[in-house]
Amino acid sequence: MSAEPTRCSKCKAEMVRGFLFESEGPKRMVSTWVEGAPKKSWLGGTKVPKETCIPVATFRCSGCGFLESYAQPEFGAQ
């Protein structure tokens, strides 16, 4: 990503980088964006081909709480 948002588009306060996480039992994972429409898996969940997943970072406005999310490979857990 060329530039992360530094100011809120709503109230112009400072934006703070963070992430939303998915919880599956004891596992905690960074949310991901998946290309295409969801498809059911034979186990009753959703098929998620790893090659179509991109980690998501979410920026929160320190003033009004507005959230703005971006999907970029560099946002994955490190």
VMD Tcl script that builds the backbone (N, CA, C; Angstrom):
set m [mol new atoms 234]
animate dup $m
set s [atomselect $m all]
$s set {name element resname resid chain x y z} {
  {N N MET 1 A 0.853 -1.173 0.000}
  {CA C MET 1 A 0.000 0.000 0.000}
  {C C MET 1 A 0.895 1.231 0.000}
  {N N SER 2 A 0.607 2.165 -0.827}
  {CA C SER 2 A 1.476 3.326 -0.958}
  {C C SER 2 A 1.407 4.247 0.256}
  {N N ALA 3 A 0.260 4.444 0.824}
  {CA C ALA 3 A 0.136 5.313 1.992}
  {C C ALA 3 A -1.027 4.848 2.861}
  {N N GLU 4 A -0.777 4.770 4.151}
  {CA C GLU 4 A -1.843 4.418 5.079}
  {C C GLU 4 A -2.604 5.691 5.428}
  {N N PRO 5 A -3.917 5.584 5.689}
  {CA C PRO 5 A -4.661 6.787 6.044}
  {C C PRO 5 A -4.162 7.343 7.380}
  {N N THR 6 A -3.917 8.632 7.445}
  {CA C THR 6 A -3.450 9.248 8.684}
  {C C THR 6 A -4.530 10.110 9.325}
  {N N ARG 7 A -5.496 10.551 8.522}
  {CA C ARG 7 A -6.582 11.393 9.022}
  {C C ARG 7 A -7.926 10.814 8.617}
  {N N CYS 8 A -8.888 10.893 9.502}
  {CA C CYS 8 A -10.243 10.390 9.265}
  {C C CYS 8 A -10.914 11.200 8.156}
  {N N SER 9 A -11.561 10.503 7.235}
  {CA C SER 9 A -12.272 11.191 6.157}
  {C C SER 9 A -13.564 11.837 6.646}
  {N N LYS 10 A -14.010 11.486 7.855}
  {CA C LYS 10 A -15.258 12.036 8.400}
  {C C LYS 10 A -15.010 13.274 9.269}
  {N N CYS 11 A -14.054 13.155 10.241}
  {CA C CYS 11 A -13.864 14.253 11.201}
  {C C CYS 11 A -12.436 14.793 11.234}
  {N N LYS 12 A -11.533 14.208 10.456}
  {CA C LYS 12 A -10.148 14.657 10.308}
  {C C LYS 12 A -9.254 14.365 11.528}
  {N N ALA 13 A -9.724 13.561 12.493}
  {CA C ALA 13 A -8.883 13.160 13.628}
  {C C ALA 13 A -7.884 12.098 13.158}
  {N N GLU 14 A -6.928 11.735 14.005}
  {CA C GLU 14 A -5.892 10.760 13.661}
  {C C GLU 14 A -6.462 9.348 13.530}
  {N N MET 15 A -6.002 8.625 12.511}
  {CA C MET 15 A -6.381 7.218 12.309}
  {C C MET 15 A -5.321 6.329 12.952}
  {N N VAL 16 A -5.750 5.244 13.603}
  {CA C VAL 16 A -4.860 4.318 14.291}
  {C C VAL 16 A -5.009 2.944 13.639}
  {N N ARG 17 A -3.873 2.342 13.236}
  {CA C ARG 17 A -3.910 1.036 12.581}
  {C C ARG 17 A -4.172 -0.065 13.603}
  {N N GLY 18 A -4.970 -1.050 13.213}
  {CA C GLY 18 A -5.257 -2.216 14.025}
  {C C GLY 18 A -5.729 -3.341 13.121}
  {N N PHE 19 A -6.432 -4.305 13.691}
  {CA C PHE 19 A -6.970 -5.389 12.871}
  {C C PHE 19 A -8.186 -5.985 13.550}
  {N N LEU 20 A -9.039 -6.609 12.754}
  {CA C LEU 20 A -10.168 -7.383 13.260}
  {C C LEU 20 A -9.715 -8.827 13.256}
  {N N PHE 21 A -10.087 -9.597 14.261}
  {CA C PHE 21 A -9.644 -10.982 14.253}
  {C C PHE 21 A -10.800 -11.949 14.219}
  {N N GLU 22 A -10.536 -13.103 13.649}
  {CA C GLU 22 A -11.491 -14.201 13.575}
  {C C GLU 22 A -11.111 -15.178 14.687}
  {N N SER 23 A -12.083 -15.736 15.342}
  {CA C SER 23 A -11.816 -16.697 16.403}
  {C C SER 23 A -12.465 -18.025 16.046}
  {N N GLU 24 A -11.660 -19.066 16.069}
  {CA C GLU 24 A -12.151 -20.420 15.806}
  {C C GLU 24 A -11.621 -21.301 16.927}
  {N N GLY 25 A -12.431 -21.494 17.957}
  {CA C GLY 25 A -11.946 -22.204 19.139}
  {C C GLY 25 A -10.823 -21.400 19.776}
  {N N PRO 26 A -9.697 -22.035 20.087}
  {CA C PRO 26 A -8.579 -21.307 20.703}
  {C C PRO 26 A -7.743 -20.509 19.700}
  {N N LYS 27 A -7.978 -20.711 18.385}
  {CA C LYS 27 A -7.193 -20.004 17.371}
  {C C LYS 27 A -7.741 -18.595 17.157}
  {N N ARG 28 A -6.822 -17.639 17.058}
  {CA C ARG 28 A -7.186 -16.261 16.725}
  {C C ARG 28 A -6.423 -15.902 15.469}
  {N N MET 29 A -7.154 -15.426 14.446}
  {CA C MET 29 A -6.553 -15.165 13.144}
  {C C MET 29 A -6.916 -13.767 12.658}
  {N N VAL 30 A -6.053 -13.179 11.844}
  {CA C VAL 30 A -6.330 -11.895 11.211}
  {C C VAL 30 A -7.436 -12.099 10.178}
  {N N SER 31 A -8.384 -11.177 10.135}
  {CA C SER 31 A -9.438 -11.259 9.119}
  {C C SER 31 A -8.825 -11.195 7.732}
  {N N THR 32 A -9.475 -11.859 6.779}
  {CA C THR 32 A -8.992 -11.850 5.411}
  {C C THR 32 A -10.131 -11.514 4.462}
  {N N TRP 33 A -9.754 -10.942 3.336}
  {CA C TRP 33 A -10.680 -10.706 2.245}
  {C C TRP 33 A -10.484 -11.856 1.282}
  {N N VAL 34 A -11.576 -12.433 0.781}
  {CA C VAL 34 A -11.502 -13.570 -0.133}
  {C C VAL 34 A -12.186 -13.185 -1.437}
  {N N GLU 35 A -11.471 -13.360 -2.544}
  {CA C GLU 35 A -12.010 -13.017 -3.859}
  {C C GLU 35 A -13.134 -13.968 -4.249}
  {N N GLY 36 A -14.163 -13.441 -4.893}
  {CA C GLY 36 A -15.257 -14.257 -5.408}
  {C C GLY 36 A -16.404 -14.428 -4.426}
  {N N ALA 37 A -17.429 -15.143 -4.881}
  {CA C ALA 37 A -18.605 -15.418 -4.049}
  {C C ALA 37 A -18.333 -16.622 -3.145}
  {N N PRO 38 A -18.902 -16.651 -1.938}
  {CA C PRO 38 A -18.690 -17.798 -1.059}
  {C C PRO 38 A -19.336 -19.062 -1.619}
  {N N LYS 39 A -18.663 -20.195 -1.396}
  {CA C LYS 39 A -19.174 -21.504 -1.821}
  {C C LYS 39 A -19.147 -22.444 -0.631}
  {N N LYS 40 A -20.203 -23.242 -0.484}
  {CA C LYS 40 A -20.289 -24.185 0.629}
  {C C LYS 40 A -19.260 -25.296 0.469}
  {N N SER 41 A -18.679 -25.707 1.607}
  {CA C SER 41 A -17.804 -26.877 1.592}
  {C C SER 41 A -18.643 -28.093 1.970}
  {N N TRP 42 A -18.126 -29.257 1.728}
  {CA C TRP 42 A -18.904 -30.465 2.017}
  {C C TRP 42 A -19.076 -30.696 3.517}
  {N N LEU 43 A -18.284 -30.006 4.362}
  {CA C LEU 43 A -18.424 -30.132 5.816}
  {C C LEU 43 A -19.439 -29.141 6.393}
  {N N GLY 44 A -20.051 -28.338 5.532}
  {CA C GLY 44 A -21.063 -27.394 5.987}
  {C C GLY 44 A -20.545 -25.987 6.206}
  {N N GLY 45 A -19.233 -25.781 6.099}
  {CA C GLY 45 A -18.659 -24.445 6.239}
  {C C GLY 45 A -18.588 -23.753 4.892}
  {N N THR 46 A -17.544 -22.972 4.718}
  {CA C THR 46 A -17.331 -22.252 3.469}
  {C C THR 46 A -15.962 -22.611 2.906}
  {N N LYS 47 A -15.892 -22.883 1.602}
  {CA C LYS 47 A -14.611 -23.149 0.945}
  {C C LYS 47 A -13.818 -21.845 0.897}
  {N N VAL 48 A -12.561 -21.902 1.316}
  {CA C VAL 48 A -11.718 -20.721 1.282}
  {C C VAL 48 A -10.357 -21.111 0.719}
  {N N PRO 49 A -10.180 -20.993 -0.615}
  {CA C PRO 49 A -8.884 -21.305 -1.212}
  {C C PRO 49 A -7.825 -20.317 -0.720}
  {N N LYS 50 A -6.749 -20.839 -0.141}
  {CA C LYS 50 A -5.719 -19.992 0.463}
  {C C LYS 50 A -5.166 -18.952 -0.507}
  {N N GLU 51 A -5.037 -19.317 -1.783}
  {CA C GLU 51 A -4.453 -18.400 -2.761}
  {C C GLU 51 A -5.339 -17.197 -3.075}
  {N N THR 52 A -6.601 -17.211 -2.621}
  {CA C THR 52 A -7.497 -16.074 -2.869}
  {C C THR 52 A -7.674 -15.191 -1.635}
  {N N CYS 53 A -6.951 -15.473 -0.540}
  {CA C CYS 53 A -7.081 -14.725 0.717}
  {C C CYS 53 A -6.056 -13.601 0.811}
  {N N ILE 54 A -6.499 -12.427 1.220}
  {CA C ILE 54 A -5.610 -11.288 1.452}
  {C C ILE 54 A -5.917 -10.741 2.850}
  {N N PRO 55 A -4.881 -10.615 3.722}
  {CA C PRO 55 A -5.106 -10.088 5.077}
  {C C PRO 55 A -5.636 -8.652 5.049}
  {N N VAL 56 A -6.420 -8.324 6.070}
  {CA C VAL 56 A -7.060 -7.007 6.158}
  {C C VAL 56 A -6.538 -6.255 7.376}
  {N N ALA 57 A -6.179 -4.985 7.188}
  {CA C ALA 57 A -5.880 -4.074 8.299}
  {C C ALA 57 A -7.033 -3.093 8.388}
  {N N THR 58 A -7.398 -2.745 9.600}
  {CA C THR 58 A -8.482 -1.798 9.810}
  {C C THR 58 A -7.957 -0.609 10.596}
  {N N PHE 59 A -8.266 0.566 10.132}
  {CA C PHE 59 A -7.832 1.793 10.784}
  {C C PHE 59 A -9.040 2.402 11.491}
  {N N ARG 60 A -8.841 2.803 12.761}
  {CA C ARG 60 A -9.925 3.371 13.572}
  {C C ARG 60 A -9.626 4.833 13.855}
  {N N CYS 61 A -10.631 5.671 13.679}
  {CA C CYS 61 A -10.479 7.085 13.983}
  {C C CYS 61 A -10.446 7.268 15.494}
  {N N SER 62 A -9.422 7.982 15.980}
  {CA C SER 62 A -9.304 8.227 17.418}
  {C C SER 62 A -10.343 9.230 17.911}
  {N N GLY 63 A -10.993 9.938 16.987}
  {CA C GLY 63 A -12.010 10.921 17.369}
  {C C GLY 63 A -13.419 10.368 17.360}
  {N N CYS 64 A -13.861 9.883 16.208}
  {CA C CYS 64 A -15.260 9.471 16.066}
  {C C CYS 64 A -15.459 7.956 16.008}
  {N N GLY 65 A -14.372 7.180 15.904}
  {CA C GLY 65 A -14.498 5.724 15.894}
  {C C GLY 65 A -14.756 5.118 14.519}
  {N N PHE 66 A -14.806 5.923 13.479}
  {CA C PHE 66 A -15.015 5.425 12.116}
  {C C PHE 66 A -13.954 4.387 11.781}
  {N N LEU 67 A -14.355 3.278 11.137}
  {CA C LEU 67 A -13.429 2.232 10.729}
  {C C LEU 67 A -13.279 2.231 9.214}
  {N N GLU 68 A -12.025 2.060 8.759}
  {CA C GLU 68 A -11.717 1.998 7.336}
  {C C GLU 68 A -10.760 0.825 7.138}
  {N N SER 69 A -11.125 -0.123 6.273}
  {CA C SER 69 A -10.331 -1.342 6.102}
  {C C SER 69 A -9.698 -1.428 4.721}
  {N N TYR 70 A -8.494 -2.047 4.693}
  {CA C TYR 70 A -7.759 -2.255 3.454}
  {C C TYR 70 A -7.219 -3.675 3.440}
  {N N ALA 71 A -7.249 -4.320 2.275}
  {CA C ALA 71 A -6.704 -5.669 2.108}
  {C C ALA 71 A -5.392 -5.574 1.337}
  {N N GLN 72 A -4.300 -6.009 1.978}
  {CA C GLN 72 A -2.973 -5.995 1.370}
  {C C GLN 72 A -2.171 -7.161 1.942}
  {N N PRO 73 A -1.360 -7.840 1.130}
  {CA C PRO 73 A -0.578 -8.987 1.624}
  {C C PRO 73 A 0.299 -8.657 2.828}
  {N N GLU 74 A 0.852 -7.448 2.899}
  {CA C GLU 74 A 1.745 -7.097 4.009}
  {C C GLU 74 A 1.046 -6.945 5.358}
  {N N PHE 75 A -0.290 -6.988 5.379}
  {CA C PHE 75 A -1.026 -6.867 6.632}
  {C C PHE 75 A -1.174 -8.188 7.379}
  {N N GLY 76 A -0.613 -9.264 6.884}
  {CA C GLY 76 A -0.703 -10.563 7.552}
  {C C GLY 76 A 0.094 -10.597 8.847}
  {N N ALA 77 A -0.187 -11.587 9.683}
  {CA C ALA 77 A 0.537 -11.761 10.945}
  {C C ALA 77 A 2.016 -11.988 10.676}
  {N N GLN 78 A 2.872 -11.366 11.487}
  {CA C GLN 78 A 4.315 -11.499 11.296}
  {C C GLN 78 A 4.985 -11.985 12.556}
}
mol reanalyze $m
mol bondsrecalc $m
mol representation Tube
mol addrep $m
